[in-house]
Amino acid sequence: MMRKAVLEDLKGIMEMLKATVAEMNADNNFQWDENYPQEKDFRQDIEKGDLYVAERDGIMLGFVCVNKTEPVEYNGLKWSSKEEAMVVHRMAVNPEYRRNGVGTELMRFADELALKNNIRYLKTDTNSVNTKMNALFVKCGYKFIGEMSFLGKETPFYCYDKLLS
């Protein structure tokens, strides 16, 4: 089940973030760290109504932020469309529940949310070394657009988009 996150979810989100960052670091992926994302980022997402959680039997399996906020670094990339887009940000699946379709469910939810808001276009990005997210985007029908420098990281971020029918 997908639902809007509430402030009471912050503790679980931060625990999931900690486990996700540890796993990322073990894979030599340093996209997320102590500087980003932080609790204040998730708090703002919740207050704006942009953060959603996937839940089964009262257990939080993952989260995703979906809104219309595009990083300034997206400027200058050759996107597939000039249409208004929704953007997928800050997504994670609880490491204990990986390989159960939760990531695909979160991405499908982003598609449905966009369509519900009369938007047929989605954008997203992830660090080039984040092999799991890069593979998920391709699996979910996203097209590689190009790369950008982001968050002061040494490795580039890969950008993707998807037109919905």
N, C-alpha and C positions, 0 to 999 in steps of 0.2 A: 504494500500500500504506500502511495506517495501522499505526503501532506506538507503543508507549510511548517517550517521550523518555528519554534517558540523559544523564548529566552531560557526556559527550563531545560532545553536541549543542549545548551552551551557546554555543560560539563562533559556530556557524552561526546559531543563534537570535538572538544579539545583532547579527550582521551584517544579518539579515533585519529585525530591529527598527529598526536605524538607517536602512535604505532605506525602510521603511514610514513612519517618522516624517517623513523628508524629503518623501515623497510627500504625506502627510497635510498637512503644513505648507504645501506648494505649493497645496493645495486650501483653504487657510484653515481647516483642521481641526486644532485643537490639543489633541485628546483625549489623545494620548500625548505625553510630553515627557521631559526629563532626570530628572524626579522619579518618573514612573510610565509604564510598568512598568520596573523595574530588573532587573539580573542576579539579585539576591537573590530577587526574586519568582519568576522562572523556576526557580531552583535549588530553592526550596521546593516548587514545583509538581512538579518531577521527583522530589524526595525523597519526596513524599507519593504518587507514582504517578498524578498527575492531569493531566500534560501529555503530549500525543500529537503526533506529527509525521506529515505526509503526505509520502511519499517515492516517487520513481520513478527507476529506474536509478541508485540511490545519491545522488540529488539531493534535498535537502530543499525541498519546495514550499510548505509552510505548517505552522502549528502551532495547537493549540487546547487550552485547559485546561477540563476538565469535572469538576465535583465537586458536592457538596451545600452548599457555602458560599454563603449569601445575604448580601449587604451589608445592614447595619442599615437603610439608606435604603429598602430594599424594604418595610419595615413601613409600613402606612398606605395602600399602593396597593391598588386593588380587583382582585386577581388572579382569574383564571377558576376556580381550584380551591384548596382547602385541602390537597390531597394533598401528600405529600412530593415535592420536585422536585429535579432535577439542574439545575445552572446552567452556562451556557456563558460562559466568561471568556477574556480575553487571546487573541484569535484574529487571525492574520494570514496572508496569502498572499504569497509572494515576488513583488515587483513584476514580475520578469522572466517569471513564469509565470501572470499574471492572464489572465482570460477563457478559461480552459481547464477550468472546472468544479471547480477545487480548493476554492473556498469552499463550494460546494454539497456536495462530498464530505466536507468537515470537518463541516458541519452534519448531514448524513445519518449520519455516524459518531456524533455526539452522540446522535441519536435511537436508534441501535442500542445504544449503550452504556447508555442509560437503560433500554431494554427488557430488556437482559441483566441489569440490576440490579433487575428487577421494578418499575421506576418508569415511569409513563405520562405524566409531566408535566415540562416543561422551561421554564426562565425565562432571560432574558438582557436585556442593555441595551447601549446605545451612545450616544454623544453625538449630539444632534439634528443637528449639522452634518456628521456622518459619513454622507453620502448613500449611499455604497457599501454599508456594513453595514446601514443601514436598509432599503435595497432588497433585500439578500440575505435578511434575516430575513423580509420579506413574501413573497419568492419561495419560501422554504422552508416556508411555511405558518404562520408566527408571527403572532399577533394583537397589535396595539398595545394596551397596557393604560393607559398614562399616562406622566407624566414626573416626574423627581426631580432635586434638586440633588445633585451628586456630585463628589468629588475637588477641591472648591473652584473648579470651573470656572464661568465666567460664563454659558455656554450650558447649558440643561438636557439631561439624559440621557433618552432614550426607552426605556421598558421594554416588553418583549414576553413572551408565553408561548405555549405550544403543548401541547395534549393529544394524546397518541398513542393510536391505536386498536389 
